[in-house]
Amino acid sequence: MPRLLGKGYERDIQVYPNILLTVHDLEYHDDVLVKFPESNHPLQFSVDILGVNADNTLISGAGIQRSWIEENPKFQRSVFVNIHMPPELLGTFFPTAGGEIPSEFSLLGKGNDWQTMIPGRGLSLAVAHCGGAVLAISPWGFRESGIFRHLHQPRHTSGC
């Protein structure tokens, strides 16, 4: 970040083919609004660790993301971690007997339709390991859809 705007950094780390980990730790000197245009968006898992939205988790499904404005209050440190990946990789982490993506996850891959966003509170996370990559996923909001069940079932993931 330019010193004129504030202090901190945002780092992108390719942790596995097609899986991008972003670590964000920023603090602005003034109130800053950032406008994001409508765009095609990958599947995203996000955990806010410190800041205005601390203790929030968010799963943003793949698809078309509506335009939005991010508000960054001055002197409020913001720390969060994002994981971006194509929705097809869900079949690697949570495969069915045929190696397909479980039907409960279909809402997370919308293609040319509006993405599904699933917000949550609390850092109660399920963790999936694959090739050294660690995915933090909030079970919030999944209890009704059946996805929660898939996140906590022990599975052998031969694709990892």
Secondary structure, DSSP 8 states (H G I E B T S, - for coil): --TTTEEEEEEEEEEETTEEEEEEEEEESS-EEEEE--EEE-EEEEEEEESTTTTEEEEE-EEEE--EEEEE-TT--EEEEEEEE-GGGHHHHS--TTS---GGGGGGEEEEEE--EEEEES---EEEEETTEEEEE--TT-TTTTHHHHHHS----TT-
